[in-house]
Amino acid sequence: MNSQEQIVNQLLDEDFDSYDSDVSMIDDSDADPNFYPPGVAENGGSTRSSPDESNYDLSNSNALVPQRQNLDLSDDEYSTEVSSSSSSDESEKNDEDSDWVDDYKTIFDFKFNSNSSGIKLNILESAKESPIEIFNQIWTDDILEIIISSTNNYGKNLTLKNRPHNKNSRGSTFKNTDKEEINKFLGLCLLFGSAKFSVLRDAFSNNPLYYYPIAKKIMSGRRFEQLLNSFSVEYADKIVSADGPMKKLEPVYTMLINNFQNAFYPRIELSLDESLLLHRGRLGFRQYIKGKKAKYGIKFYELCCPDGYVLNIEMYKGKQFSNAALTSKIDNLVLRLMAPYLNKGHHLFMDNYYNSVNLSNLLLKHKTHTTGTLRSNRRGNPKYVVQKKLKKGDHIWKRQNSVYISKWKDKRDVLCITTNYQPKMIVSKNKYGQEKLKPIEIARYNDYMSGVDRADQMISYYSCPRKSAKWYKKVIFHLLEVAVWNSFFLYKQHFGCDDFRFKTYRDLLIKDLIKIPKNKTATELFQLKKYSRKSNQREDHLRDDHFEEPIPLPPNFKRQKKFKTVCSVISKKQENKLQFNVRNVGLLNTVHDLSCKCGLKNGHYVPLIFCSLPDKSIETYPYTLRSIVNKCNLLFSPKYVTVDFKISIHKVIVEIWPDSKIIGCRFRLT
């Protein structure tokens, strides 16, 4: 027998002889449908009687029932159903919902300063052609220095590990990287987000199925893998106060978030949601979110503008123990993410994971409005709104102080909470232009809640994180992608080019990072230009100190013209040794002889000039020697000239240097 049945039996078995009343005055309550026991009003509410009041309720002429003193029928312990038209459950609901009313109250205006919104960076007009100028103000040189220092230190540590190395193994040495190389490395990582390779080494191979010449032009595959293996920010010799997983990401993580917030100040609307970075490796704080594309991975809580600009990020680090007793963990999370924007009049949109009556009241104290969906089992919800059965299109709401909770039924029940709108139905248009009646709080939620999803969508198209067991590397690459997206957002906002595509911006940025000319085509970069004999004009690849001059034709020569390209020789002293560099030697298609002009230095013959000769005729040698003397300014008279046994070259030397003595070539005599 439950407590309700016990109370009913007590009322029915009461000894009425102890009361100063007539038994004939008592009617059967079961036979009287209008009968209400004392303490229960007709509308289902409850009234409390004081101990000094009479033991009888004479308000109903048909009933005179003794009332037990100190008996409160509105309590759960004594609630009972005594008639078909009245219920103590409704009495309890109305008692709890007494603070919820159905009238409007004036919405607080916190006077948001719209003049403070906008870009805070100094962007030059030259950034329109060089997006790296904007990117470098977010991904700053300080961040690059930390990456370079940590990568170099970690790379050296890997070479010192106690593992056997083969002779000349690439794992036994590490060459320190610098800013130019690390920019090229990051550019290739971004490029591989667009050009997908199942195996990273295929991007650097000569396999015709995967041939990708730009990668090999920037750096070798082995060097890229070595930098990727050593890529980190933890070993930069910086003092970091973070502990746990965040020590793998600090201080780059904090510096980058500060740069996001300093580069742009948002408008009044903000959105907060979670994002998931795919990672299926072993990780203590890996999360599963059914509604996300990745399903498994590292969860981030992100605060964004409705257009997708990311303002603040907090990574889920596993179960944390908080000493805060007044607010829940979710409330503390929202307050941490909103810390730079509290008390400034913003309007925050959140989904049902975050929203509650307590959080809305808490943010109102910090001059911040909230709007979003709400879970039906949150503490403090009005039971009338939660339990009310609705037909399609019905809309009900209640208000407690400045918090409105409403329910609307479309295909299913949708529970909402807001402090910035008075619930009412308005006409809303979808993306196809179709009009439909919706509550204003739901229509505005749909307009401003998609910031995080917008950022995730654009980043996912060209995601650069590689397959890696190191979770922190994926997080750093994810932050790099967020920095690229935010810089693109600033680019569009500043130059007003709404039709400018994110992929086009990425391509321009990658070209700046890997130092590829923007106006060069693949044919100009990777294919040699064919030499044409039909033109007397110099080719573009020839420098100003090189000349194409006609060579006298030998007798009975079939061609009409022959050309000779003479190279310039630049000498310089380094460590008391002569070094000779030959630049852009032009060769004819038909080569009959290759002459080498040498000089004696410290008892050794040093090559000075190389000439490609079309033939060995007596006309070719004098022209060649005169060209060397005139073009290279070799105004001297050698004492000895070593040549081979060709008579034609002997005659030319006697003619040009009559005082020189001819001796035999050494390699001919040995």
C-alpha positions in Angstrom: 0.0 0.0 0.0 1.5 3.3 -1.0 1.5 6.6 0.9 -1.4 8.0 -1.2 -3.7 5.0 -0.3 -2.7 5.4 3.4 -3.8 9.0 3.5 -7.1 8.1 1.8 -7.8 5.4 4.4 -6.9 7.8 7.2 -9.4 10.3 5.9 -12.1 7.7 5.5 -11.5 5.9 8.8 -11.4 9.1 10.9 -13.3 9.0 14.2 -15.8 11.8 13.7 -17.3 11.4 17.2 -14.4 13.3 18.6 -15.5 16.4 16.7 -18.3 18.7 17.7 -20.4 18.0 14.6 -23.3 16.0 13.4 -22.6 12.9 11.3 -25.6 13.6 9.2 -23.9 16.7 7.8 -21.2 14.6 6.2 -21.7 13.6 2.5 -19.9 10.9 0.6 -17.1 12.6 -1.3 -17.2 9.9 -4.0 -20.8 10.7 -4.8 -20.2 14.5 -5.0 -18.1 15.5 -8.1 -17.8 19.0 -6.8 -16.2 18.0 -3.6 -12.6 19.3 -2.8 -10.9 18.4 0.4 -9.7 21.2 2.6 -6.4 22.6 1.4 -7.0 22.0 -2.3 -8.6 24.7 -4.4 -10.9 24.1 -7.3 -8.2 25.2 -9.8 -5.8 22.6 -8.7 -3.7 24.9 -6.6 -2.9 24.4 -2.9 -3.8 26.5 0.1 -2.2 26.2 3.5 -4.2 26.6 6.7 -2.6 27.8 9.9 -2.9 25.8 13.1 -5.2 28.4 14.6 -7.8 28.1 12.0 -10.9 25.9 12.4 -10.7 22.2 11.8 -13.6 22.4 9.4 -13.9 24.0 6.0 -17.3 25.6 5.6 -16.7 27.1 2.2 -18.6 24.2 0.6 -22.2 23.7 2.0 -22.3 20.2 0.8 -19.2 19.1 2.7 -18.0 19.3 6.2 -14.8 17.3 6.5 -12.4 17.5 9.5 -8.9 18.7 8.5 -5.9 17.3 10.1 -3.7 19.9 11.6 -0.2 20.3 10.1 -1.3 18.4 7.1 0.0 19.9 3.8 -1.6 18.2 0.8 0.8 19.9 -1.6 3.8 18.0 -0.4 4.9 14.9 -2.2 4.5 12.7 0.9 0.8 13.4 1.3 -0.3 14.1 -2.2 -3.4 12.1 -3.2 -6.1 12.1 -5.8 -9.5 12.4 -4.3 -11.6 13.3 -7.3 -11.5 12.9 -11.1 -11.3 16.7 -11.7 -8.5 17.5 -9.3 -4.9 16.3 -8.9 -2.2 17.0 -6.4 0.4 16.5 -9.2 -1.0 19.6 -10.9 -0.9 21.3 -7.5 2.8 20.5 -7.2 3.5 21.7 -10.8 1.7 24.9 -10.2 3.5 25.5 -7.0 6.9 25.0 -8.7 5.8 27.1 -11.7 4.5 29.9 -9.6 7.5 32.1 -10.6 6.8 31.5 -14.3 4.3 33.9 -15.9 2.9 34.4 -19.3 3.4 38.2 -19.8 6.1 40.2 -21.5 8.8 42.2 -19.8 11.0 44.9 -21.3 14.3 43.5 -22.7 17.5 44.9 -21.3 19.5 47.0 -23.7 23.2 46.7 -22.7 24.2 49.3 -25.4 26.7 47.4 -27.4 29.3 49.7 -29.0 29.1 48.8 -32.7 31.9 51.2 -33.5 34.4 48.9 -31.8 33.7 46.0 -34.3 36.0 45.4 -37.3 39.5 44.6 -38.3 42.3 45.8 -36.0 45.3 45.0 -38.2 47.2 47.4 -40.4 46.6 45.9 -43.9 48.4 47.5 -46.9 47.0 47.5 -50.4 49.9 45.3 -51.5 48.4 42.5 -49.4 45.8 42.0 -52.2 48.4 40.3 -54.4 50.5 38.9 -51.4 48.1 37.4 -48.8 51.1 36.4 -46.8 51.3 39.9 -45.4 48.0 39.3 -43.6 48.9 35.7 -42.6 52.2 36.8 -41.1 50.3 39.2 -38.7 48.4 36.1 -37.3 51.1 33.4 -37.7 53.8 35.8 -36.5 57.6 35.5 -36.5 57.5 34.8 -32.7 55.5 31.6 -33.4 57.9 30.7 -36.2 60.9 31.2 -33.9 59.4 28.8 -31.4 58.7 26.2 -34.1 62.2 26.5 -35.5 63.9 26.3 -32.1 61.8 23.3 -30.9 62.2 21.5 -34.3 66.0 21.9 -34.2 66.2 20.8 -30.6 63.9 17.8 -31.1 65.7 16.8 -34.3 69.1 16.8 -32.5 67.6 14.7 -29.6 66.4 12.1 -32.1 69.9 11.7 -33.5 71.2 11.1 -30.0 68.8 8.3 -29.2 70.4 5.0 -28.2 69.6 3.1 -31.3 72.0 1.6 -33.9 72.7 3.7 -37.0 74.2 2.6 -40.2 77.1 4.5 -41.6 75.9 7.7 -43.2 72.4 7.0 -42.1 70.1 10.0 -42.3 68.9 9.3 -38.8 72.3 10.0 -37.4 72.5 13.6 -38.5 70.1 16.6 -38.5 70.7 19.9 -40.3 69.2 22.8 -38.5 66.3 24.4 -40.2 65.6 28.2 -40.6 62.7 30.5 -41.3 62.8 30.2 -45.1 62.9 26.4 -45.0 60.2 26.1 -42.3 57.9 28.4 -44.4 58.5 26.1 -47.4 57.7 23.1 -45.2 54.4 24.7 -44.0 53.6 25.6 -47.6 54.0 22.0 -48.7 51.8 20.8 -45.8 49.1 23.2 -47.0 49.6 22.2 -50.6 49.2 18.5 -49.6 45.8 19.5 -48.2 44.6 20.1 -51.8 46.7 17.4 -53.5 46.0 14.2 -51.7 48.5 11.3 -51.6 47.8 8.0 -49.9 51.5 7.6 -49.3 53.5 10.8 -48.6 56.6 9.6 -50.5 54.6 9.4 -53.7 54.6 13.2 -53.9 58.4 13.2 -54.3 58.7 10.1 -56.5 59.4 9.8 -60.2 56.5 7.4 -60.6 54.6 8.7 -63.6 51.3 7.9 -61.9 52.1 10.2 -59.0 54.6 12.6 -60.5 54.4 15.9 -58.7 57.4 18.1 -59.7 56.6 21.1 -57.5 57.3 19.0 -54.4 60.8 17.9 -55.5 61.6 21.5 -56.6 60.9 22.8 -53.1 62.8 20.2 -51.1 63.7 16.5 -51.1 61.3 13.9 -49.8 63.8 12.8 -47.2 64.2 16.3 -45.8 60.5 16.8 -45.7 60.0 13.6 -43.7 62.8 14.5 -41.4 61.2 17.9 -40.7 57.8 16.3 -40.2 59.2 13.8 -37.8 60.9 16.6 -35.8 58.1 19.1 -36.0 57.1 20.3 -32.5 56.7 23.4 -30.3 57.4 21.7 -26.9 61.3 21.9 -26.9 61.8 25.6 -27.6 63.3 26.3 -24.1 60.3 28.4 -23.2 58.9 28.6 -19.6 55.4 27.1 -19.8 53.0 27.2 -16.9 50.6 24.7 -18.5 50.5 21.1 -17.4 48.9 18.0 -18.8 48.3 17.8 -22.5 48.6 21.5 -23.1 52.3 21.5 -22.4 52.7 19.9 -25.8 51.1 23.0 -27.4 52.1 26.0 -25.3 53.0 28.8 -25.7 52.0 28.7 -29.4 48.4 27.8 -28.5 48.0 30.9 -26.3 49.9 33.2 -28.6 47.7 32.2 -31.6 44.4 32.7 -29.7 45.6 36.2 -28.6 46.4 37.0 -32.2 42.9 35.9 -33.3 41.3 38.2 -30.8 43.6 41.2 -31.5 43.2 41.0 -35.2 39.4 41.3 -35.3 36.6 42.4 -32.9 33.2 40.8 -33.6 29.8 42.3 -33.9 27.1 41.8 -31.2 26.2 38.2 -32.2 28.5 35.3 -31.1 28.0 31.6 -31.4 29.5 28.8 -29.3 29.7 25.1 -30.4 32.0 22.2 -30.4 34.3 21.0 -33.2 35.9 17.5 -33.7 39.4 16.9 -35.2 39.6 13.3 -36.5 42.0 11.1 -34.5 41.6 7.4 -34.1 44.8 6.7 -32.2 45.1 5.9 -28.6 44.4 9.0 -26.6 43.0 9.4 -23.1 40.7 12.3 -23.9 39.5 11.1 -27.3 35.8 11.8 -27.8 32.9 10.3 -29.7 30.3 12.6 -31.2 27.6 10.8 -33.2 26.5 13.9 -35.2 30.0 14.8 -36.4 31.6 13.6 -39.6 34.7 12.4 -37.9 32.8 10.6 -35.1 36.1 10.0 -33.1 38.7 12.6 -32.4 39.9 15.5 -30.3 37.1 17.9 -29.3 37.4 21.7 -29.3 35.0 24.2 -27.9 35.0 27.2 -30.2 33.7 30.7 -30.0 33.0 32.2 -33.4 31.4 35.0 -35.2 28.2 34.1 -37.2 30.3 34.4 -40.4 32.9 31.8 -39.2 35.8 33.8 -37.8 37.2 31.9 -34.9 37.8 34.0 -31.7 38.6 31.5 -29.0 39.3 27.8 -28.7 39.5 25.5 -25.8 40.6 21.9 -26.2 38.9 19.2 -24.2 41.6 17.7 -22.0 39.7 14.9 -20.3 37.8 14.8 -17.0 38.8 17.7 -14.9 38.1 18.3 -11.2 36.9 21.8 -10.3 36.6 23.4 -6.9 33.9 25.7 -8.1 30.7 24.9 -6.1 28.4 27.7 -7.3 28.5 27.0 -11.0 28.6 23.8 -13.1 31.5 22.8 -15.3 29.6 23.8 -18.4 28.9 27.2 -17.0 32.6 27.6 -16.1 33.5 26.6 -19.7 31.2 29.2 -21.2 32.5 31.9 -18.9 36.1 31.1 -19.8 35.5 31.2 -23.5 33.5 34.5 -23.2 35.9 36.1 -20.7 37.2 38.8 -23.3 33.6 39.7 -24.3 31.7 39.8 -21.0 30.1 43.1 -19.8 30.1 44.5 -23.4 26.5 43.8 -24.5 27.1 40.7 -26.7 24.4 38.2 -27.6 25.5 34.6 -27.4 23.9 31.7 -29.3 24.4 28.2 -28.0 22.8 24.7 -28.5 21.2 22.6 -25.8 24.5 21.2 -24.6 25.3 24.5 -22.9 22.0 26.3 -22.2 20.2 26.4 -18.9 18.1 28.9 -16.9 21.0 29.3 -14.4 23.5 30.1 -17.1 21.2 32.6 -18.7 20.8 34.4 -15.4 24.5 34.3 -14.8 25.3 35.8 -18.2 22.7 38.5 -17.7 24.7 39.7 -14.7 27.6 40.1 -17.1 25.5 42.1 -19.5 25.3 39.3 -22.1 22.1 37.9 -23.7 21.6 34.3 -24.6 19.5 32.4 -27.1 19.4 28.8 -28.1 17.8 25.4 -27.8 17.3 23.8 -24.4 17.2 20.2 -23.0 13.9 19.3 -21.4 15.6 17.8 -18.3 17.5 20.9 -17.3 17.0 22.0 -13.7 14.7 24.9 -13.4 12.6 24.4 -16.5 8.9 25.1 -16.2 7.0 21.8 -16.2 4.0 23.3 -17.8 6.0 24.1 -21.0 8.0 20.9 -20.9 5.1 18.5 -20.4 2.5 20.3 -22.5 1.3 18.3 -25.6 1.3 20.4 -28.7 -0.1 20.1 -32.2 2.0 21.0 -35.2 2.5 24.7 -35.4 1.5 25.4 -31.8 3.7 27.7 -29.7 3.7 28.3 -26.0 6.1 30.1 -23.6 6.6 31.2 -20.0 8.8 33.9 -18.4 10.7 33.9 -15.2 12.3 37.3 -14.5 14.1 38.1 -17.8 14.4 34.5 -19.0 11.8 33.2 -21.6 11.4 29.5 -22.3 9.2 28.5 -25.2 8.2 25.3 -27.0 7.2 25.0 -30.7 6.2 22.0 -32.6 7.2 21.5 -36.2 8.2 18.0 -37.1 9.0 17.5 -33.4 9.0 19.6 -30.2 11.7 22.2 -30.0 12.4 23.8 -26.7 14.2 27.2 -26.7 15.5 29.7 -24.2 16.2 33.4 -24.7 16.8 36.6 -22.9 16.9 38.9 -25.9 13.6 38.3 -27.7 9.9 38.3 -26.6 8.5 35.0 -27.9 6.2 35.5 -30.9 5.6 34.0 -34.3 7.2 35.8 -37.4 7.4 35.1 -41.1 10.8 33.5 -42.0 12.3 32.6 -45.4 14.5 29.6 -46.0 17.3 29.5 -48.6 14.9 28.8 -51.4 12.8 31.8 -50.6 9.9 29.9 -49.1 8.0 31.6 -46.3 7.0 29.9 -43.1 5.8 31.0 -39.7 8.4 30.4 -37.0 9.1 31.7 -33.5 11.4 34.6 -33.5 13.9 32.9 -31.2 14.2 29.9 -33.5 14.5 32.1 -36.6 17.3 34.1 -35.1 19.0 31.0 -33.8 19.1 29.6 -37.3 20.6 32.9 -38.6 23.4 33.3 -36.2 24.3 29.8 -34.9 26.2 28.4 -37.9 29.6 30.1 -37.2 31.5 27.1 -36.0 30.0 24.8 -38.6 30.9 27.3 -41.3 34.6 27.3 -40.2 34.7 23.5 -39.9 33.1 23.2 -43.4 35.7 25.4 -45.1 38.7 23.9 -43.3 37.6 20.3 -44.0 37.8 20.9 -47.8 41.6 21.3 -47.7 42.6 19.7 -44.4 46.4 19.4 -44.1 47.0 17.3 -41.0 48.9 14.2 -42.0 48.4 10.7 -40.7 50.4 10.6 -37.5 50.3 8.9 -34.1 51.4 12.2 -32.5 48.1 13.9 -31.6 49.8 17.3 -30.9 51.1 17.5 -34.4 47.6 17.2 -35.7 46.4 19.9 -33.3 49.2 22.3 -34.5 48.3 21.7 -38.1 44.7 22.3 -37.3 45.6 25.6 -35.7 47.6 26.4 -38.8 44.4 25.8 -40.9 42.4 28.0 -38.6 45.0 30.7 -38.9 44.7 30.5 -42.7 40.9 30.6 -42.6 40.9 33.6 -40.3 43.4 35.5 -42.5 41.1 34.7 -45.5 38.2 36.2 -43.5 40.1 39.4 -42.9 41.2 39.5 -46.5 37.6 39.4 -47.7 36.4 41.9 -45.1 39.2 44.4 -45.9 39.1 44.3 -49.7 35.3 43.6 -50.0 35.7 40.8 -52.5 32.8 38.6 -51.6 33.2 36.4 -54.6 36.8 35.6 -53.9 37.2 31.8 -53.2 39.0 30.3 -50.3 40.9 27.9 -52.6 42.3 30.9 -54.7 43.5 32.6 -51.5 45.2 29.4 -50.3 46.9 29.0 -53.7 48.3 32.6 -53.5 49.4 32.0 -49.9 51.2 28.8 -50.7 53.0 30.4 -53.6 54.3 33.1 -51.2 55.4 30.5 -48.7 57.3 28.3 -51.1 58.7 31.2 -53.2 57.1 30.4 -56.5 56.5 33.3 -58.9 52.8 33.9 -59.3 53.0 34.7 -63.0 55.0 31.6 -64.0 53.3 28.6 -65.6 54.3 25.0 -65.1 55.8 24.8 -68.6 58.1 27.8 -67.8 59.1 26.3 -64.4 59.7 22.6 -65.2 60.5 22.3 -69.0 63.6 23.5 -70.7 63.2 25.9 -73.6 64.3 24.6 -77.0 67.1 26.5 -78.6 66.3 28.0 -82.0 69.0 28.6 -84.7 66.6 30.6 -86.8 66.6 33.7 -84.6 69.5 36.0 -84.2 68.0 37.4 -81.0 69.5 36.3 -77.7 67.5 33.9 -75.6 66.1 35.0 -72.2 68.2 32.5 -70.4 71.4 34.1 -71.6 72.9 36.8 -69.3 74.2 40.2 -70.4 77.8 39.0 -70.3 77.2 36.2 -72.9 77.0 36.7 -76.6 75.9 34.8 -79.7 78.2 35.6 -82.6 78.4 34.1 -86.0 81.4 31.9 -86.8 82.9 31.9 -90.3 81.7 29.1 -92.4 84.3 26.5 -93.5 84.5 25.6 -97.2 81.7 23.5 -98.6 79.7 23.9 -95.4 76.0 23.1 -96.0 74.5 25.4 -93.3 74.1 29.1 -93.9 75.1 30.3 -90.4 76.9 29.1 -87.3 76.9 30.7 -83.9 79.4 30.6 -81.0 78.3 31.3 -77.4 81.2 32.5 -75.3 80.9 32.2 -71.6 82.3 34.6 -69.0 84.7 33.5 -66.3 84.4 34.9 -62.8 87.3 34.3 -60.4 87.4 35.0 -56.7 89.8 34.3 -53.9 88.6 32.1 -51.1 91.0 30.5 -48.6 94.0 31.3 -50.8 92.6 29.2 -53.7 91.3 30.2 -57.0 87.8 29.1 -57.9 86.4 29.5 -61.4 82.7 29.4 -62.1 81.4 28.9 -65.6 77.9 30.3 -66.2 75.3 29.2 -68.8 77.6 27.6 -71.4 75.7 27.5 -74.6 76.4 24.3 -76.7 75.8 23.8 -80.4 73.9 20.8 -81.5 76.9 19.3 -83.4 80.1 19.3 -81.3 83.3 18.2 -83.0 85.8 19.3 -80.4 86.0 20.7 -76.9 89.0 22.9 -76.1 90.2 23.5 -72.6 92.3 26.6 -71.7 94.3 26.0 -68.5 96.6 28.0 -66.3 99.5 26.7 -64.0 98.9 27.4 -60.3 101.2 26.0 -57.6 102.5 23.3 -60.0 99.0 22.3 -61.0 97.1 23.1 -64.2 93.8 24.8 -63.4 91.0 25.0 -66.0 90.2 28.6 -66.9 88.1 28.5 -70.1 86.1 25.9 -71.9 85.2 26.4 -75.6 83.0 24.2 -77.7 84.3 24.2 -81.3 82.2 23.2 -84.3 85.3 21.8 -86.1 89.1 21.8 -86.3 89.6 24.1 -89.3 92.2 26.7 -89.5 89.5 29.4 -89.6 87.9 28.3 -86.3 91.0 28.5 -84.0 92.0 32.1 -84.6 88.4 33.3 -84.3 88.1 31.5 -81.0 91.3 32.8 -79.5 90.7 36.4 -80.6 87.2 36.2 -79.0 88.6 35.0 -75.7 91.2 37.8 -75.7 88.7 40.5 -76.6 85.6 39.4 -74.7 87.3 38.2 -71.5 89.9 41.1 -71.5 92.8 38.7 -71.3 95.5 41.2 -72.2 98.6 39.3 -71.6 101.5 37.5 -73.4 102.1 34.0 -72.0 105.6 32.8 -71.8 104.7 29.1 -72.5 101.7 27.7 -74.3 101.0 24.0 -74.0 99.0 22.5 -76.8 98.6 19.2 -78.6 100.1 18.4 -82.0 97.6 20.0 -84.3 99.4 22.2 -86.7 96.5 24.6 -87.2 96.5 25.6 -83.5 100.3 26.1 -83.6 100.0 28.6 -86.4 97.3 30.6 -84.6 99.4 30.8 -81.4 102.5 32.1 -83.3 100.3 34.7 -85.0 98.6 35.9 -81.8 101.4 35.5 -79.3 104.6 35.6 -81.3 106.9 35.7 -78.2 105.4 32.6 -76.6 107.1 29.3 -76.7 105.0 26.2 -77.7 105.5 23.0 -75.7 103.8 19.7 -75.9 100.7 18.8 -74.0 101.5 16.6 -71.0 98.7 14.2 -71.2 99.7 13.5 -74.8 103.2 12.5 -73.7 102.3 10.2 -70.9 
